[in-house]
Amino acid sequence: MAKKQKWTKKSVMLEAKNYQTRGEFLKGNGTAYRYAKENGMLDKLFPFKKDQKKAAIPSTRGRKRIWTKETCYAEAQKYTTLSEFRTNAPSAMDIAYKNGWLNEYTWLAKARERAKSAYTLDDMIGIRNQYPSKSMLAQKKPSVYKALKTQGFLNAMYPVHGNTGKLHTKKQAETA
């Protein structure tokens, strides 16, 4: 059986120099990390910058992950849309939202703006020809249905004749 090392403040400081972050230190040498934590050494060994906000949220493994403004920003840069960011990094997204950092992630906002004007007239005609009814479009392509409804194009693409609920024929639409 291997002999257990007795940690001292000096030996822990030397060991900590092998790691860039607290997380690496914990993974690399848990006993030295635990000694540093119990003796209040972690802040000296791995100081946070003064302008760096710390935000902790529980992870699924029972440990807390620290999200700073910089780490949230770096995580958000991995994604092109807000929904991708929300799906793949929900804790970072939550912290960024709560701290008002999302406004700084301009590439995500641009993706939202692109989505608002995603459909051209030709696209809408193609969609109308492919899906002859609103219900079919809603069933087969719910995201397209929702986008067209949000943009106000859905009723123009699928006009209803009077109170009967029937779609206009081409002749009725031209005379109306």
N, C-alpha and C positions, 0 to 999 in steps of 0.2 A: 504494500500500500504506500502511495506517495506521501511524503511528509508535507503537512500543511504549512504554508508560509504565514508568519506572524507579520502583519502589516504595521508600519509606523507612518507617521506623517511624511517623513522624508522619502520612504520607499513608495508610498502612494503617489507623491508628487512626481517622482521619476517615472513611474509606470504610466501616469496620465499623459505624459509628454508624447507617448506613442499613439495617441488618439486625437482626432480633430474635434469630435463632438462628444457630448455626454452619452448619447446613444451608442456610439462606437465603443466607448469606454465600458459601458454596461455589458455589451455583447462580448467584448474582448476579454474582460477580466471582471466578472461579477463580484468577486469577493473584495477586490480593491475598491471597486465602485461603492459597494455597500459601506466599507470603512470610511470612505470619503464623505458619503452622504450622512452617516451617523455622526461624524465629527465636524459637520458644517463646512467642508472643504470644497464642495462642488462649485459654488459661486466664484471662488478664487481660481479654481482650475479651469473652469469654462464660463467666463463672464459673458453676460449679455450686453449688447451695446445699449447705451442710455436711451436712444430713440427707438429701440426695438420693443414693440408691444408683445407681451406674451399672452397667449390665449390657449388654454388647455381644455380639451374635451375628451371624454372617455373613449377608449378604443374597444373593439370587440374582445380583446385579449385581457382586459382588466387593467392594462397600463394606460397612462395618459400620453397622448401625442401633443407636443407643443407646436402650435402653428404661430409663426410670426408673420409680420407683413411681408417680409422677403420670401419666406418659404411658401406662403400662399400664392404670391405672385409667380414664383418659379413653377409651382404645381399648375397654376392656371395656364401658363404658357404652353403646356403640353397639349392643350385642347383648342379646337377652333370654334366651338359653340358653347354657349352657356349650358345647354342641356348635357353636352358631353362632360363638361366640368362637374356638373351636379351629379351625374351618374357615376363617374369614375373616381371622384374625390369629394364625397358628400360632406365630410367633416371640414375640409378646407373651404369648400363653398359656403358652408354655414358660418364659419368664422369670418370669411371675407365679407359676407352679406351683413352680419351683425356689426362689424366694425366700419362699414361703409367703404370698403376697398374695391368693390366691384366696378365703381365708376372709373377706376384707373386701368382696368383691363379692357382697353379700347378695342382690341381685336375681337372680343366677344360681343361688344355693342355693334360693331360693323356687321357681324354675322346676323344679329337680330334685324338690322336695317335691311340687309339683303333679303331676308326672309319675307319682309313686308311687301316687297315689290318683285317677288320671285316669278310671277306668272305674267306672260305676255298674252296678247290677244290670240296669237297662233296656238299657244299652249292651251288656252281655255277652249278654243274650238276643238282641238285634238281630244281634250278631256271629255268635252260634251259629246263628241262622236263615239268615243270609246265606252262611255257610261251614259246611257240614254235617260236615266232617272236619278234624282237626288238620292233616293234610298240605296240604289245600287252603288253610287259613288261613295256614300257614307259607309257602306258595308265593306266594299273592296279596298278603298283608299281613305281611311278615316282621317289621316293627317292632311291630305289634300283637301278633303271636304271641310275640315276645320279652318284651314288657311284661307280657302276661298270664301267661306262664310265670314270670317274675321275681316277680310279685305273688302267685303260687301259685293263680291262678284257672283255669289251663288244664285241669288234671285234673278240676276240679269241673264245668267246662263240657263236657268231652268224656270222660265216665266210660267205662271199659272193662269189659266183662262177663267175669268170671272170668279164665281164662288163654287164652281163645280169641282175644282181641284185637279182638272185635267190640264195637261200641257198644251200650249198653243201648237197648232200645226204651222208649217212654214207660211201658208197663205194667211192664216189668222194673225200671225205675228207681223206680217208685212202690212196688213190693213189696219192693225191696231195703233 
